[in-house]
Amino acid sequence: MVLKNYILNIIILVTPTICIAQNPIEKEGWTLTFNDEFNDTVLDKS
């Protein structure tokens, strides 16, 4: 029972973090550099 609650807590804590980290919307002050679809520039691979 303790293990079940432990796993459930991990899922509840980690899921919102993953969702926020994968949010493609550019935040104020952020620059998207790895996705040409959003920043309309050529990726600098140097």
Buried (B, 14 or more C-beta within 10 A) or exposed (E): EEEEEEEEEEEEEEEEEEEEEEEEEEEEEEEBEEEEEEEEEEEEEE
